Amino acid sequence: QLQLVESGGGLVQPGGSLRLSCDATGSTLTFYAVAWFRQAPGKEREGLACIRRADSGTSYPDSAKGRFSISRDNAKNTVYLQMNDLKLEDTATYYCAARPVGPISTWCSNTRTLFNFWGQGTQVTVSS
């Protein structure tokens, strides 16, 4: 059974950067499409980035384009989220999620209900 653990969150000043990690155990992330989401208090969980299985292509909602970048390191069984130019409104709990897909699948999504496996989240606080 796939298990996901996020890390790399913390306190950062506006304009700063963070790289979040999503480490997998129990299975290999190369079998999955993987996405990052975040949830701020009182708000819906929103998708930020997704990386495909077949070609590691990426997709982002318009709100995340330009400042967020998802990547994977297959040797480490890890997916990353690089976040730059962080703003106060980026404060949230960040989650990675995975969905098993076929070997040539180019499926990706930023819809939370389509993902089967979730980590416990890592807190990111942007504050001066």
N, C-alpha and C positions, 0 to 999 in steps of 0.2 A: 504494500500500500504506500503510495506516495505521501511523503510528509514534507512540508515546506516551512522554512524558518527564515524570517526576515531579520536583518541587522543593518546597522549603519546610521540609524536615526540619531537625533540629538538636538541640541540647541545651536542655532546658527543665526548670525546677524543678517539683516536684509542685504541683498546683493551677493551673499555667499553661495557656496556650492556644497553639495553632499552627494555621495554615491551610496545608494542602498544596494544591499545584496539579498538575494533569495536563494538559499542553499537547500538542495533537495536530498532526501534520503529515501530508501525503500524502492526507488525506481530511477530511471534516467530521464532527465528533462528533455532529451532529444526525441522522446515519444510524444511530446506535448506541445501545444500552443500555450504560451505563458504571457500573462498580462500583469500590469501594475494598476492598482486602484488606490484611492484614498477616501477617507471619510472624516470630515470635520464635525464637531459637536453640533447636533441639531440639523445636520444636512444629510442628503442622500450619498451613498457610496458612488463615486464617479470614476470612470475609466480614464487612464492616463496614457497607456502605451501597451502595445501587444507585439509579440514576436512570433513569427510563424515557424512551424516545424521544418517544412521542406527546404526552404531556402534562407531561413533566418531573416526574411523580409520583415519590415516593421510597419506599424500603422499607429497613428495618433489622432485623437480628436483635435479639432481646431484650437481648443483652449489650451492644449499642451504642446502644440507645435512650436519649435524654436528653442524652448528652454529645457525640455525633457528628452532624454535619449535612452532607449532600451537596448541591451545587448546581451549575448550569452557567451559563456565559456564552457564548452562541452567537456573539456578535460576536468574542470572543477565541478561540473554539475551545478552550475550557478548561473542565475540571470541577474543582471544589474539594472539599476535605474540611476542614470546620471542626471542630477538636477542642478541647474545653473541659474544665477540671477534670482535667487529665492526672494519671495515677497511675503509680507505678513500673512496674506491670505492663503499661503501654501501650508500654514500650520494645520496639521491633521495627523491621523494615524494612517500609515501607508501599508498596503497589503499586496502580496503577490498571489496569483491564482493560476491554476493550470487546468487544461482540458486535454484528454487524450485524443489524438487525431491520427489518421492514416499516414503512411510514410511519404506520400507525395502531396500531402495536404498543404494548401496555401491558405487555409482558414485562419482567420483572426477576428477578434471582436473586442469591443470595449463595453460590452453588456454583462453585468455581473452575474446575472442568472444563468448564463451559459457556461459557467466554469464550475468544475466539480470539486476541486481541491483548493484549500485556502491555508495560508499561514496565519499566525496569531497577530501579526501586525507589528510595526515599529513606529514610535512616535517621532514626529518631526515638529519642532517648534522654532518658528522664525520670529525673533524679537531683538530689539536693540537694547 
